[in-house]
């Protein structure tokens, strides 16, 4: 049975699809793609059915990641099938914990940058939507840095399993 991770931001067109793409690449590089499923969603459904922001796609593809994505809204019923719900900022963390069907579901929600020791107390990935390409590049750097620690945590959880 696969271990399931969902990255969540507001509209699912910038930060969470970026995190999904980067972490999916890390999982594949680590040979864990048969053991871990990665997807993403938004706390709101404003962009459901749309592709990722073109700036997200451009930055991902320029750095060797897949840019294909279709936005969707997070459904609280998913808590039962997810092992980890990764929030991209503290607002998402609070919203997801409110949606959780109890303490067990709320315990599955973590901030992405909590997996980056260099982040210290600055655990939010800023929303690049209203800025230029540099904000998307900064977002990618933060996602990549946190993905290293998240991958280590996933490996620890999966210790002894094979694909």
DSSP file (Angstrom, degrees, kcal/mol; ACC not computed):
  #  RESIDUE AA STRUCTURE BP1 BP2  ACC     N-H-->O    O-->H-N    N-H-->O    O-->H-N    TCO  KAPPA ALPHA  PHI   PSI    X-CA   Y-CA   Z-CA
    1    1 A X              0   0    0      0, 0.0     2,-0.1     0, 0.0     0, 0.0   0.000 360.0 360.0 360.0 134.6    0.0    0.0    0.0
    2    2 A X        -     0   0    0     34,-0.1     2,-0.5     1,-0.1    34,-0.2  -0.349 360.0-125.0 -73.9 151.0    1.3    3.4   -1.0
    3    3 A X  E     -a   36   0A   0     32,-3.4    34,-2.8    -2,-0.1     2,-0.4  -0.857  33.0-145.5 -92.0 131.4    2.1    6.2    1.5
    4    4 A X  E     -a   37   0A   0     -2,-0.5    79,-2.3    32,-0.2    80,-1.7  -0.872  19.6-179.1-114.5 131.0    0.1    9.3    0.3
    5    5 A X  E     -ab  38  84A   0     32,-2.6    34,-2.0    -2,-0.4     2,-0.4  -0.980   5.1-168.8-125.6 135.6    1.2   12.9    0.6
    6    6 A X  E     -ab  39  85A   0     78,-2.0    80,-2.8    -2,-0.4     2,-0.4  -0.990  10.7-150.5-126.5 124.6   -0.8   16.0   -0.5
    7    7 A X  E     -ab  40  86A   0     32,-2.4    34,-2.3    -2,-0.4     2,-0.4  -0.769  19.3-163.9 -90.8 136.4    0.7   19.5   -0.7
    8    8 A X  E     +ab  41  87A   0     78,-3.3    80,-1.9    -2,-0.4    81,-0.3  -0.979  21.7 151.3-132.2 129.7   -1.8   22.3   -0.1
    9    9 A X  E     -a   42   0A   0     32,-1.6    34,-2.4    -2,-0.4    35,-0.2  -0.514  57.9 -80.6-127.4-157.6   -1.8   26.1   -0.8
   10   10 A X  S    S+     0   0    0     32,-0.3    34,-2.6    -2,-0.2    36,-0.2   0.988 115.8   7.1 -77.5 -60.8   -4.6   28.5   -1.5
   11   11 A X  S    S-     0   0    0     31,-0.2    36,-0.3    32,-0.2    31,-0.2   0.511  89.0-125.6-105.2  -6.0   -5.6   28.1   -5.2
   12   12 A X  S    S+     0   0    0     29,-0.3    30,-0.1    59,-0.1    60,-0.1   0.850  86.0  97.2  63.4  37.1   -3.4   25.1   -6.2
   13   13 A X  S    S+     0   0    0     39,-0.1    40,-2.5    58,-0.1    43,-0.2   0.483  88.9  17.5-126.9  -9.7   -1.8   27.0   -9.1
   14   14 A X  S  > S+     0   0    0     38,-0.2     4,-1.3    42,-0.1     5,-0.1   0.581 124.7  19.7-122.8 -81.2    1.5   28.2   -7.6
   15   15 A X  H  > S+     0   0    0      1,-0.2     4,-2.6     2,-0.2     5,-0.2   0.929 121.7  46.7 -70.0 -49.6    3.1   26.8   -4.5
   16   16 A X  H  > S+     0   0    0      1,-0.2     4,-2.6     2,-0.2    -1,-0.2   0.892 112.8  48.2 -68.6 -38.2    1.5   23.4   -4.1
   17   17 A X  H  > S+     0   0    0      2,-0.2     4,-2.4     1,-0.2    -1,-0.2   0.869 112.1  52.1 -67.2 -30.4    1.9   22.3   -7.7
   18   18 A X  H  X S+     0   0    0     -4,-1.3     4,-2.5     2,-0.2     5,-0.2   0.941 111.6  45.5 -65.2 -46.1    5.5   23.4   -7.5
   19   19 A X  H  X S+     0   0    0     -4,-2.6     4,-2.8     1,-0.2     5,-0.3   0.902 112.3  52.0 -63.5 -41.0    6.0   21.3   -4.3
   20   20 A X  H  X S+     0   0    0     -4,-2.6     4,-2.4    -5,-0.2    -2,-0.2   0.938 111.9  45.5 -59.8 -47.9    4.2   18.4   -5.9
   21   21 A X  H  X S+     0   0    0     -4,-2.4     4,-1.8     2,-0.2    45,-0.2   0.920 115.8  45.4 -64.4 -45.7    6.4   18.4   -8.9
   22   22 A X  H  X S+     0   0    0     -4,-2.5     4,-2.0     2,-0.2    -2,-0.2   0.936 116.1  45.1 -64.3 -47.1    9.6   18.8   -7.0
   23   23 A X  H  X S+     0   0    0     -4,-2.8     4,-2.6    -5,-0.2    -2,-0.2   0.876 109.2  55.1 -70.5 -34.7    8.8   16.1   -4.5
   24   24 A X  H  X S+     0   0    0     -4,-2.4     4,-2.3    -5,-0.3    -1,-0.2   0.920 108.9  49.6 -60.5 -41.3    7.5   13.7   -7.1
   25   25 A X  H  X S+     0   0    0     -4,-1.8     4,-2.7     2,-0.2    -2,-0.2   0.902 110.4  50.1 -63.1 -40.8   10.9   14.1   -8.8
   26   26 A X  H  X S+     0   0    0     -4,-2.0     4,-1.9     2,-0.2    -2,-0.2   0.901 110.3  50.0 -64.0 -40.5   12.7   13.4   -5.5
   27   27 A X  H  <>S+     0   0    0     -4,-2.6     5,-2.8     2,-0.2     6,-0.6   0.916 112.7  46.6 -63.7 -43.9   10.6   10.3   -4.9
   28   28 A X  H ><5S+     0   0    0     -4,-2.3     3,-1.4     1,-0.2    -2,-0.2   0.926 111.2  51.4 -64.9 -44.6   11.4    9.0   -8.3
   29   29 A X  H 3<5S+     0   0    0     -4,-2.7    -1,-0.2     1,-0.3    -2,-0.2   0.848 110.2  50.5 -59.5 -34.5   15.2    9.8   -8.0
   30   30 A X  T 3<5S-     0   0    0     -4,-1.9    -1,-0.3    -5,-0.2    -2,-0.2   0.496 114.8-117.8 -82.8  -4.0   15.1    7.9   -4.6
   31   31 A X  T < 5S+     0   0    0     -3,-1.4     3,-0.2    -4,-0.3   132,-0.2   0.757  84.0 116.1  73.8  24.1   13.4    4.9   -6.2
   32   32 A X    >>< +     0   0    0     -5,-2.8     3,-2.3    -6,-0.2     4,-1.8   0.308  30.4 109.7-105.7   7.4   10.4    5.2   -4.0
   33   33 A X  T 34 S+     0   0    0     -6,-0.6    -1,-0.2     1,-0.3    -5,-0.1   0.734  77.9  54.5 -61.7 -21.7    7.8    6.0   -6.7
   34   34 A X  T 34 S+     0   0    0     -3,-0.2    -1,-0.3    -7,-0.1    -2,-0.1   0.605 115.5  39.6 -81.7 -11.5    6.2    2.6   -6.2
   35   35 A X  T <4 S+     0   0    0     -3,-2.3   -32,-3.4     1,-0.2     2,-0.4   0.628 112.1  53.1-110.0 -18.9    5.8    3.3   -2.5
   36   36 A X  E  <  -a    3   0A   0     -4,-1.8     2,-0.4   -34,-0.2   -32,-0.2  -0.972  58.5-160.8-128.0 131.7    4.8    7.0   -2.3
   37   37 A X  E     -a    4   0A   0    -34,-2.8   -32,-2.6    -2,-0.4     2,-0.4  -0.927  13.5-166.3-108.6 135.2    2.0    8.9   -4.1
   38   38 A X  E     +a    5   0A   0     -2,-0.4     2,-0.3   -34,-0.2   -32,-0.2  -0.976  19.5 142.7-125.8 131.6    2.3   12.6   -4.3
   39   39 A X  E     -a    6   0A   0    -34,-2.0   -32,-2.4    -2,-0.4     2,-0.3  -0.851  27.5-139.1-148.0-171.7   -0.4   15.1   -5.3
   40   40 A X  E     +a    7   0A   0    -34,-0.3     2,-0.3    -2,-0.3   -32,-0.2  -0.965  14.9 174.2-151.8 165.5   -1.6   18.6   -4.4
   41   41 A X  E     -a    8   0A   0    -34,-2.3   -32,-1.6    -2,-0.3     2,-0.3  -0.947  26.2-112.1-160.7 174.2   -4.8   20.7   -3.9
   42   42 A X  E     -ac   9  73A   0     30,-2.1    32,-3.5    -2,-0.3   -32,-0.3  -0.879  17.0-131.8-117.7 151.7   -5.9   24.1   -2.8
   43   43 A X  S    S+     0   0    0    -34,-2.4     2,-0.3    -2,-0.3   -33,-0.2   0.785  99.7  43.6 -68.8 -25.2   -7.8   25.2    0.3
   44   44 A X  S    S-     0   0    0    -34,-2.6     3,-0.3   -35,-0.2    30,-0.1  -0.840  76.7-138.0-118.8 157.3  -10.1   27.1   -2.0
   45   45 A X    >   +     0   0    0     -2,-0.3     3,-1.4     1,-0.2    28,-0.1   0.164  64.2 118.4-100.8  18.3  -11.7   26.1   -5.3
   46   46 A X  T 3  S+     0   0    0      1,-0.3    -1,-0.2   -36,-0.2   -35,-0.1   0.846  87.5  29.4 -52.8 -39.0  -11.1   29.3   -7.3
   47   47 A X  T >  S+     0   0    0     -3,-0.3     3,-2.6   -36,-0.3    24,-0.4   0.243  82.3 148.6-109.8  12.0   -8.9   27.7   -9.9
   48   48 A X  T <  S+     0   0    0     -3,-1.4    24,-0.2     1,-0.3     3,-0.1  -0.205  73.4  18.3 -52.1 132.0  -10.2   24.2   -9.9
   49   49 A X  T 3  S+     0   0    0     22,-3.1    -1,-0.3     1,-0.3     2,-0.2   0.252 103.0 111.5  90.4 -12.1   -9.9   22.6  -13.3
   50   50 A X    <   -     0   0    0     -3,-2.6    21,-3.5     1,-0.1    -1,-0.3  -0.496  69.1-110.5 -90.4 162.1   -7.3   25.2  -14.5
   51   51 A X        -     0   0    0     19,-0.2    19,-0.2     1,-0.2    -1,-0.1  -0.283  48.3 -76.3 -78.6 173.5   -3.6   24.6  -15.2
   52   52 A X        -     0   0    0     17,-0.5    -1,-0.2    15,-0.3   -38,-0.2  -0.293  63.8 -79.4 -66.3 156.8   -0.8   25.9  -13.0
   53   53 A X    >>  -     0   0    0    -40,-2.5     4,-2.2     1,-0.1     3,-0.6  -0.324  42.2-122.0 -53.5 136.5    0.1   29.6  -13.3
   54   54 A X  H 3> S+     0   0    0      1,-0.3     4,-2.5     2,-0.2     5,-0.1   0.815 113.4  55.7 -56.8 -30.4    2.3   30.0  -16.4
   55   55 A X  H 3> S+     0   0    0      2,-0.2     4,-2.3     1,-0.2    -1,-0.3   0.879 106.4  50.4 -69.8 -36.8    5.1   31.4  -14.2
   56   56 A X  H <> S+     0   0    0     -3,-0.6     4,-2.7   -43,-0.2    -2,-0.2   0.951 112.6  46.6 -61.3 -49.5    5.0   28.2  -12.1
   57   57 A X  H  X S+     0   0    0     -4,-2.2     4,-2.9     1,-0.2     5,-0.3   0.916 112.2  50.4 -59.9 -45.2    5.3   26.1  -15.2
   58   58 A X  H  X S+     0   0    0     -4,-2.5     4,-2.3    -5,-0.2    -1,-0.2   0.921 113.2  44.7 -62.0 -45.1    8.1   28.2  -16.6
   59   59 A X  H  X S+     0   0    0     -4,-2.3     4,-0.9     2,-0.2    -1,-0.2   0.913 115.2  48.4 -67.4 -42.5   10.2   28.0  -13.5
   60   60 A X  H ><>S+     0   0    0     -4,-2.7     5,-2.7    -5,-0.2     3,-0.9   0.964 114.8  43.9 -60.4 -51.9    9.6   24.3  -13.0
   61   61 A X  H ><5S+     0   0    0     -4,-2.9     3,-1.5     1,-0.3    -2,-0.2   0.862 108.5  57.7 -65.6 -35.7   10.4   23.4  -16.6
   62   62 A X  H 3<5S+     0   0    0     -4,-2.3    -1,-0.3    -5,-0.3    -2,-0.2   0.734 110.3  46.3 -64.5 -20.8   13.5   25.7  -16.6
   63   63 A X  T <<5S-     0   0    0     -3,-0.9    -1,-0.3    -4,-0.9    -2,-0.2   0.184 126.3 -97.6-108.6  15.2   14.8   23.7  -13.7
   64   64 A X  T < 5S+     0   0    0     -3,-1.5     2,-0.3     1,-0.3    -3,-0.2   0.641  81.5 125.4  85.6  15.5   14.0   20.2  -15.1
   65   65 A X      < -     0   0    0     -5,-2.7    -1,-0.3    -6,-0.2     2,-0.2  -0.712  66.7 -97.9-105.8 158.6   10.7   19.5  -13.4
   66   66 A X        -     0   0    0     -2,-0.3   -41,-0.1   -45,-0.2   -45,-0.1  -0.504  28.7-169.0 -71.0 140.1    7.3   18.6  -14.9
   67   67 A X        +     0   0    0     -2,-0.2   -15,-0.3    -7,-0.1     2,-0.2   0.408  45.9 116.3-111.7  -0.1    5.0   21.5  -15.3
   68   68 A X        +     0   0    0    -17,-0.1     2,-0.3   -11,-0.1    -2,-0.1  -0.531  37.9 144.4 -75.2 135.4    1.7   19.7  -16.2
   69   69 A X        -     0   0    0     -2,-0.2   -17,-0.5   -17,-0.1     2,-0.4  -0.967  37.7-153.8-167.7 146.2   -1.0   20.2  -13.5
   70   70 A X        -     0   0    0     -2,-0.3   -19,-0.2   -19,-0.2   -22,-0.1  -0.987  30.5-126.7-129.0 122.9   -4.7   20.6  -13.0
   71   71 A X        +     0   0    0    -21,-3.5   -22,-3.1    -2,-0.4     2,-0.3  -0.289  32.8 170.3 -69.1 149.0   -5.9   22.5  -10.0
   72   72 A X        -     0   0    0    -24,-0.2   -30,-2.1   -23,-0.1     2,-0.4  -0.969  32.7-106.6-151.4 163.4   -8.4   21.1   -7.5
   73   73 A X  B     -c   42   0A   0     -2,-0.3   -30,-0.2   -32,-0.2     2,-0.2  -0.762  37.2-109.0 -97.1 140.0   -9.8   21.9   -4.1
   74   74 A X        -     0   0    0    -32,-3.5     2,-0.5    -2,-0.4    -1,-0.0  -0.442  29.9-151.1 -65.7 134.9   -8.9   19.9   -1.0
   75   75 A X    >   -     0   0    0     -2,-0.2     3,-2.5     1,-0.1     4,-0.3  -0.946  12.8-139.0-110.8 125.4  -11.7   17.7    0.2
   76   76 A X  G >  S+     0   0    0     -2,-0.5     3,-1.5     1,-0.3     4,-0.3   0.754 100.1  70.0 -55.4 -24.9  -11.8   16.9    4.0
   77   77 A X  G >  S+     0   0    0      1,-0.3     3,-1.0     2,-0.1     4,-0.3   0.710  83.6  73.3 -65.6 -17.2  -12.8   13.3    3.2
   78   78 A X  G X> S+     0   0    0     -3,-2.5     3,-1.6     1,-0.2     4,-1.5   0.734  73.6  81.7 -69.0 -21.8   -9.3   12.8    1.9
   79   79 A X  G <4 S+     0   0    0     -3,-1.5    -1,-0.2    -4,-0.3     3,-0.2   0.853  85.6  59.3 -52.2 -35.0   -7.9   12.9    5.4
   80   80 A X  G <4 S+     0   0    0     -3,-1.0    -1,-0.3    -4,-0.3    -2,-0.2   0.777 113.7  35.2 -67.8 -25.6   -8.8    9.2    5.7
   81   81 A X  T <4 S+     0   0    0     -3,-1.6     2,-0.3    -4,-0.3    -1,-0.2   0.540 102.9  86.3-105.0  -8.9   -6.7    8.1    2.8
   82   82 A X     <  -     0   0    0     -4,-1.5   -77,-0.2    -3,-0.2     3,-0.1  -0.695  50.4-168.4 -95.2 146.0   -3.8   10.6    3.2
   83   83 A X  S    S+     0   0    0    -79,-2.3     2,-0.3     1,-0.3   -78,-0.2   0.701  79.7  18.1 -97.5 -27.1   -0.8    9.9    5.5
   84   84 A X  E     -b    5   0A   0    -80,-1.7   -78,-2.0     2,-0.0     2,-0.5  -0.982  58.3-163.7-149.9 132.2    0.6   13.4    5.3
   85   85 A X  E     -bd   6 109A   0     23,-2.8    25,-2.4    -2,-0.3     2,-0.7  -0.975  16.6-156.2-118.3 116.3   -0.9   16.8    4.4
   86   86 A X  E     -bd   7 110A   0    -80,-2.8   -78,-3.3    -2,-0.5     2,-0.3  -0.842   3.1-158.0-104.0 113.6    1.7   19.4    3.7
   87   87 A X  E     -bd   8 111A   0     23,-3.0    25,-2.6    -2,-0.7    26,-0.3  -0.648  10.3-149.8 -86.3 143.1    0.7   23.1    4.1
   88   88 A X  S    S+     0   0    0    -80,-1.9    37,-2.6    -2,-0.3     2,-0.3   0.681  78.0  10.4 -89.9 -18.6    2.7   25.7    2.3
   89   89 A X  S  > S-     0   0    0    -81,-0.3     4,-2.2    35,-0.2     3,-0.4  -0.963  83.0 -98.0-150.4 172.4    2.1   28.5    4.9
   90   90 A X  H  > S+     0   0    0     -2,-0.3     4,-2.3     1,-0.2     5,-0.2   0.787 119.0  58.4 -65.0 -28.6    0.6   28.9    8.4
   91   91 A X  H  > S+     0   0    0      2,-0.2     4,-2.2     1,-0.2    -1,-0.2   0.910 108.7  45.2 -64.7 -41.8   -2.8   30.1    7.0
   92   92 A X  H  > S+     0   0    0     -3,-0.4     4,-2.9     2,-0.2     5,-0.3   0.891 109.9  56.1 -66.5 -39.7   -3.1   26.8    5.1
   93   93 A X  H  X S+     0   0    0     -4,-2.2     4,-2.3     1,-0.2    -2,-0.2   0.940 110.5  43.8 -57.0 -49.4   -2.0   24.9    8.2
   94   94 A X  H  X S+     0   0    0     -4,-2.3     4,-1.9     2,-0.2    -1,-0.2   0.920 114.2  49.8 -63.6 -44.5   -4.8   26.5   10.3
   95   95 A X  H  X S+     0   0    0     -4,-2.2     4,-1.6     1,-0.2    -2,-0.2   0.912 112.7  46.8 -62.2 -42.9   -7.4   26.0    7.6
   96   96 A X  H  X S+     0   0    0     -4,-2.9     4,-1.4     1,-0.2    -1,-0.2   0.892 110.1  51.9 -67.8 -39.9   -6.5   22.3    7.1
   97   97 A X  H  < S+     0   0    0     -4,-2.3     5,-0.3    -5,-0.3    -1,-0.2   0.855 108.9  51.8 -66.5 -32.0   -6.5   21.6   10.8
   98   98 A X  H  < S+     0   0    0     -4,-1.9    -1,-0.2     1,-0.2    -2,-0.2   0.863 110.9  48.5 -68.1 -35.0  -10.0   23.1   11.1
   99   99 A X  H  < S+     0   0    0     -4,-1.6    -2,-0.2    -5,-0.2    -1,-0.2   0.720  88.1 109.5 -75.4 -22.1  -11.1   20.9    8.2
  100  100 A X  S  < S-     0   0    0     -4,-1.4     2,-0.8     1,-0.1   -23,-0.1  -0.253  75.4-127.2 -61.1 140.6   -9.6   17.8    9.8
  101  101 A X  S    S-     0   0    0    -25,-0.3     2,-0.2     1,-0.1     3,-0.2  -0.098  76.5 -41.0 -81.9  39.0  -12.1   15.3   11.2
  102  102 A X  S  > S-     0   0    0     -2,-0.8     4,-2.4    -5,-0.3     3,-0.3  -0.701  87.3 -51.1 129.9 178.8  -10.5   15.2   14.6
  103  103 A X  H  > S+     0   0    0      1,-0.2     4,-1.9    -2,-0.2    -1,-0.1   0.821 127.6  57.6 -59.8 -34.6   -7.1   15.1   16.3
  104  104 A X  H  4 S+     0   0    0      2,-0.2     4,-0.5     1,-0.2    -1,-0.2   0.922 111.0  42.6 -64.1 -43.7   -5.8   12.2   14.2
  105  105 A X  H >4 S+     0   0    0     -3,-0.3     3,-1.3     1,-0.2     4,-0.3   0.915 112.6  53.0 -66.9 -43.7   -6.5   14.1   11.0
  106  106 A X  H >< S+     0   0    0     -4,-2.4     3,-1.4     1,-0.3    -1,-0.2   0.828 101.3  61.4 -61.7 -31.9   -5.1   17.3   12.3
  107  107 A X  T 3< S+     0   0    0     -4,-1.9    -1,-0.3     1,-0.3    -2,-0.2   0.685  94.4  63.8 -69.3 -17.5   -1.9   15.5   13.3
  108  108 A X  T <  S+     0   0    0     -3,-1.3   -23,-2.8    -4,-0.5     2,-0.5   0.608  84.0  93.9 -79.0 -12.0   -1.3   14.7    9.7
  109  109 A X  E <   +d   85   0A   0     -3,-1.4     2,-0.3    -4,-0.3   -23,-0.2  -0.717  50.1 163.1 -91.7 126.0   -0.9   18.4    8.8
  110  110 A X  E     -d   86   0A   0    -25,-2.4   -23,-3.0    -2,-0.5     2,-0.4  -0.954  39.9-109.9-136.2 154.4    2.6   19.8    8.7
  111  111 A X  E >   -d   87   0A   0     -2,-0.3     3,-1.4   -25,-0.2     4,-0.3  -0.710  25.3-133.9 -82.7 135.5    4.3   22.9    7.3
  112  112 A X  G >  S+     0   0    0    -25,-2.6     3,-1.9    -2,-0.4    -1,-0.1   0.914 103.6  53.8 -55.6 -47.1    6.6   22.2    4.4
  113  113 A X  G >  S+     0   0    0     10,-0.7     3,-1.6     1,-0.3     6,-0.3   0.561  86.1  81.7 -73.2  -4.5    9.4   24.3    5.7
  114  114 A X  G <  S+     0   0    0     -3,-1.4    -1,-0.3     1,-0.3    -2,-0.2   0.676  88.1  59.2 -67.9 -14.1    9.4   22.5    9.0
  115  115 A X  G <  S+     0   0    0     -3,-1.9     2,-0.6    -4,-0.3    34,-0.3   0.376  90.5  80.1 -91.9   2.5   11.5   20.0    7.1
  116  116 A X    X   -     0   0    0     -3,-1.6     3,-2.0     1,-0.1     4,-0.4  -0.909  62.5-164.6-112.3 104.0   14.2   22.6    6.3
  117  117 A X  G >  S+     0   0    0     -2,-0.6     3,-0.8     1,-0.3    -1,-0.1   0.779  89.5  60.8 -58.9 -26.6   16.5   23.1    9.3
  118  118 A X  G 3  S+     0   0    0      1,-0.2    -1,-0.3    27,-0.1    -5,-0.0   0.646  89.4  71.7 -74.7 -13.9   17.8   26.3    7.7
  119  119 A X  G X  S+     0   0    0     -3,-2.0     3,-2.2    -6,-0.3    -1,-0.2   0.749  72.6 175.6 -73.2 -23.2   14.3   27.8    7.8
  120  120 A X  T <  S-     0   0    0     -3,-0.8    -1,-0.2    -4,-0.4    -4,-0.1  -0.341  71.3 -18.8  53.0-117.9   14.4   28.2   11.6
  121  121 A X  T 3  S+     0   0    0     -2,-0.1     2,-1.5     1,-0.1    -1,-0.3   0.529 118.1  91.6 -96.4  -6.7   11.2   30.0   12.6
  122  122 A X    <   +     0   0    0     -3,-2.2    -1,-0.1     1,-0.2    -2,-0.0  -0.649  47.1 154.0 -89.5  82.5   10.4   31.4    9.2
  123  123 A X        +     0   0    0     -2,-1.5   -10,-0.7     2,-0.1     2,-0.3   0.446  32.7  99.7 -98.1  -0.7    8.2   28.5    8.0
  124  124 A X        -     0   0    0     -3,-0.1     2,-0.7   -35,-0.1   -35,-0.2  -0.676  62.7-142.9 -87.4 139.3    5.9   30.1    5.4
  125  125 A X        -     0   0    0    -37,-2.6  -110,-0.1    -2,-0.3    14,-0.1  -0.908  35.0-122.8 -92.3 113.4    6.6   29.8    1.7
  126  126 A X        -     0   0    0     -2,-0.7     2,-0.6     1,-0.1    13,-0.0  -0.228  21.8-107.9 -61.2 145.6    5.5   33.3    0.5
  127  127 A X        -     0   0    0      1,-0.1     3,-0.4  -113,-0.0    -1,-0.1  -0.632  30.0-170.0 -74.5 117.2    2.8   33.4   -2.2
  128  128 A X    >   +     0   0    0     -2,-0.6     3,-2.1     1,-0.2     8,-0.2   0.524  57.8 102.7 -85.1  -3.9    4.5   34.5   -5.4
  129  129 A X  T 3  S+     0   0    0      1,-0.3    -1,-0.2     6,-0.1   -74,-0.1   0.813  81.8  43.0 -53.3 -42.3    1.2   35.1   -7.3
  130  130 A X  T 3  S+     0   0    0     -3,-0.4    -1,-0.3     5,-0.0     2,-0.1   0.348 112.2  61.0 -90.4   7.5    1.2   38.9   -7.2
  131  131 A X  S <  S-     0   0    0     -3,-2.1     2,-0.1     1,-0.2    -3,-0.1  -0.339  87.1 -81.5-116.2-161.4    4.8   39.4   -7.9
  132  132 A X    >>  -     0   0    0     -2,-0.1     3,-1.1     1,-0.0     4,-0.8  -0.196  54.8 -78.2 -95.7-171.6    7.3   38.6  -10.7
  133  133 A X  H 3> S+     0   0    0      1,-0.3     4,-2.2     2,-0.2     3,-0.5   0.791 121.5  69.2 -60.5 -30.8    9.2   35.6  -11.8
  134  134 A X  H 3> S+     0   0    0      1,-0.2     4,-2.3     2,-0.2    -1,-0.3   0.854  95.8  54.6 -60.4 -33.5   11.8   36.1   -9.0
  135  135 A X  H <> S+     0   0    0     -3,-1.1     4,-2.0     2,-0.2    -1,-0.2   0.851 108.0  49.0 -66.3 -34.3    9.1   35.2   -6.4
  136  136 A X  H  X S+     0   0    0     -4,-0.8     4,-2.2    -3,-0.5    -2,-0.2   0.864 110.7  50.3 -72.2 -37.1    8.5   31.9   -8.2
  137  137 A X  H  X S+     0   0    0     -4,-2.2     4,-2.1     2,-0.2    -2,-0.2   0.899 110.9  49.0 -66.9 -40.3   12.2   31.2   -8.3
  138  138 A X  H  X S+     0   0    0     -4,-2.3     4,-2.2     2,-0.2    -2,-0.2   0.900 109.5  52.9 -63.9 -40.6   12.5   31.9   -4.6
  139  139 A X  H  X S+     0   0    0     -4,-2.0     4,-2.6     1,-0.2    -2,-0.2   0.923 108.0  50.8 -59.3 -45.6    9.5   29.6   -4.0
  140  140 A X  H  X S+     0   0    0     -4,-2.2     4,-2.9     1,-0.2     5,-0.2   0.910 108.0  52.4 -60.6 -43.0   11.3   26.9   -5.9
  141  141 A X  H  X S+     0   0    0     -4,-2.1     4,-2.3     1,-0.2    -1,-0.2   0.916 111.5  46.5 -59.5 -43.7   14.4   27.3   -3.8
  142  142 A X  H  X S+     0   0    0     -4,-2.2     4,-2.2     2,-0.2    -2,-0.2   0.908 113.1  49.1 -65.4 -42.3   12.4   27.0   -0.6
  143  143 A X  H  X S+     0   0    0     -4,-2.6     4,-2.1     2,-0.2    -2,-0.2   0.924 111.8  48.5 -63.5 -45.4   10.5   23.9   -1.8
  144  144 A X  H  X S+     0   0    0     -4,-2.9     4,-1.0     1,-0.2    -2,-0.2   0.918 111.2  50.2 -62.4 -43.2   13.7   22.2   -2.9
  145  145 A X  H  X S+     0   0    0     -4,-2.3     4,-0.8    -5,-0.2     3,-0.5   0.913 114.3  43.9 -62.5 -42.8   15.4   22.9    0.4
  146  146 A X  H  X S+     0   0    0     -4,-2.2     4,-2.4     1,-0.2    -1,-0.2   0.804 103.2  66.8 -72.7 -29.0   12.5   21.5    2.4
  147  147 A X  H  X S+     0   0    0     -4,-2.1     4,-2.6     1,-0.2    -1,-0.2   0.809  93.5  60.0 -63.4 -29.5   12.1   18.5    0.1
  148  148 A X  H  X S+     0   0    0     -4,-1.0     4,-1.8    -3,-0.5    -1,-0.2   0.950 110.3  40.0 -62.9 -48.8   15.5   17.2    1.2
  149  149 A X  H  X S+     0   0    0     -4,-0.8     4,-2.1   -34,-0.3    -2,-0.2   0.871 114.8  52.9 -68.0 -37.8   14.3   16.9    4.8
  150  150 A X  H  X S+     0   0    0     -4,-2.4     4,-2.5     2,-0.2    -2,-0.2   0.911 107.6  51.7 -64.3 -41.6   10.9   15.7    3.8
  151  151 A X  H  X S+     0   0    0     -4,-2.6     4,-2.8     1,-0.2    -1,-0.2   0.909 108.5  51.2 -61.2 -41.5   12.4   12.9    1.8
  152  152 A X  H  X S+     0   0    0     -4,-1.8     4,-2.1     1,-0.2    -1,-0.2   0.907 110.6  49.0 -61.5 -41.2   14.5   11.9    4.8
  153  153 A X  H  X S+     0   0    0     -4,-2.1     4,-2.1     2,-0.2    -2,-0.2   0.895 111.9  48.5 -65.5 -40.3   11.4   11.7    6.9
  154  154 A X  H  X S+     0   0    0     -4,-2.5     4,-2.3     2,-0.2    -2,-0.2   0.918 110.1  51.5 -65.9 -43.4    9.6    9.7    4.3
  155  155 A X  H  X S+     0   0    0     -4,-2.8     4,-0.5     1,-0.2    -2,-0.2   0.910 109.2  51.0 -59.3 -41.8   12.5    7.3    4.0
  156  156 A X  H >< S+     0   0    0     -4,-2.1     3,-0.9     1,-0.2    -1,-0.2   0.919 111.2  48.0 -61.8 -43.3   12.5    6.8    7.8
  157  157 A X  H 3< S+     0   0    0     -4,-2.1    -1,-0.2     1,-0.2    -2,-0.2   0.871 115.2  45.2 -63.9 -37.1    8.8    6.1    7.7
  158  158 A X  H >< S+     0   0    0     -4,-2.3     3,-2.9    -5,-0.1    -1,-0.2   0.395  79.3 146.4 -89.7   3.1    9.2    3.6    4.9
  159  159 A X  T << S+     0   0    0     -3,-0.9     3,-0.1    -4,-0.5    -3,-0.1  -0.107  71.5  16.3 -46.8 127.1   12.3    1.8    6.4
  160  160 A X  T 3  S+     0   0    0      1,-0.3    -1,-0.3     0, 0.0     2,-0.2   0.250  99.0 115.1  93.3 -12.9   12.2   -1.8    5.4
  161  161 A X    <   -     0   0    0     -3,-2.9     2,-0.3     2,-0.0    -1,-0.3  -0.595  46.6-160.1 -88.0 153.0    9.6   -1.6    2.7
  162  162 A X              0   0    0     -2,-0.2  -130,-0.1    -3,-0.1    -3,-0.0  -0.959 360.0 360.0-129.0 152.3   10.4   -2.3   -1.0
  163  163 A X              0   0    0     -2,-0.3  -131,-0.0  -132,-0.2    -2,-0.0   0.475 360.0 360.0 -72.2 360.0    8.5   -1.2   -4.1
